[in-house]
């Protein structure tokens, strides 16, 4: 799950338009 955070910097990785953000959001629900 947290691999999405580690692939990029936090500012780049956590954007509403990023694929990683969607994965993280889905995994938290």
Backbone as CSV, one residue per row, in Angstrom:
resi,resn,N_x,N_y,N_z,CA_x,CA_y,CA_z,C_x,C_y,C_z
1,UNK,0.827,-1.202,0.000,0.000,0.000,0.000,0.865,1.258,0.000
2,UNK,1.885,1.296,0.844,2.694,2.500,0.964,3.767,2.599,-0.117
3,UNK,3.838,1.610,-0.991,4.765,1.692,-2.126,4.430,2.901,-3.000
4,UNK,3.161,3.245,-3.050,2.747,4.395,-3.850,3.366,5.674,-3.318
5,UNK,3.548,5.744,-2.003,4.157,6.925,-1.401,5.651,6.971,-1.656
6,UNK,6.265,5.804,-1.733,7.714,5.738,-1.828,8.226,5.937,-3.254
7,UNK,7.364,5.773,-4.242,7.794,5.883,-5.630,8.183,7.313,-5.987
8,UNK,7.521,8.284,-5.387,7.776,9.687,-5.715,7.870,10.484,-4.428
9,UNK,8.195,11.751,-4.561,8.117,12.624,-3.401,6.654,12.768,-2.994
10,UNK,6.411,13.158,-1.758,5.044,13.254,-1.260,4.222,14.231,-2.088
11,UNK,4.813,15.345,-2.448,4.079,16.358,-3.199,3.690,15.877,-4.594
12,UNK,4.547,15.078,-5.199,4.234,14.568,-6.531,3.278,13.387,-6.459
13,UNK,3.487,12.537,-5.458,2.733,11.291,-5.401,1.284,11.470,-4.985
14,UNK,1.026,12.385,-4.056,-0.323,12.523,-3.527,-1.058,13.682,-4.188
15,UNK,-1.482,13.451,-5.427,-2.334,14.418,-6.097,-3.632,13.715,-6.466
16,UNK,-4.722,14.442,-6.502,-6.014,13.813,-6.816,-6.039,13.183,-8.199
17,UNK,-5.109,13.569,-9.058,-5.105,13.068,-10.429,-4.127,11.921,-10.627
18,UNK,-3.396,11.591,-9.574,-2.388,10.542,-9.706,-3.000,9.169,-9.476
19,UNK,-2.505,8.189,-10.216,-2.995,6.816,-10.094,-2.723,6.277,-8.699
20,UNK,-1.582,6.645,-8.139,-1.221,6.173,-6.808,-2.193,6.685,-5.761
21,UNK,-2.665,7.906,-5.935,-3.608,8.489,-4.980,-4.892,7.672,-4.949
22,UNK,-5.347,7.253,-6.125,-6.572,6.469,-6.201,-6.406,5.133,-5.485
23,UNK,-5.238,4.515,-5.658,-4.963,3.247,-4.993,-4.968,3.429,-3.479
24,UNK,-4.318,4.480,-3.006,-4.275,4.738,-1.569,-5.666,5.030,-1.031
25,UNK,-6.426,5.827,-1.746,-7.767,6.186,-1.302,-8.651,4.948,-1.219
26,UNK,-8.564,4.096,-2.232,-9.362,2.875,-2.238,-8.968,1.950,-1.101
27,UNK,-7.683,1.900,-0.791,-7.208,0.980,0.235,-7.576,1.465,1.634
28,UNK,-7.845,2.749,1.781,-8.207,3.295,3.088,-9.693,3.148,3.383
29,UNK,-10.480,2.876,2.374,-11.921,2.776,2.575,-12.344,1.393,3.045
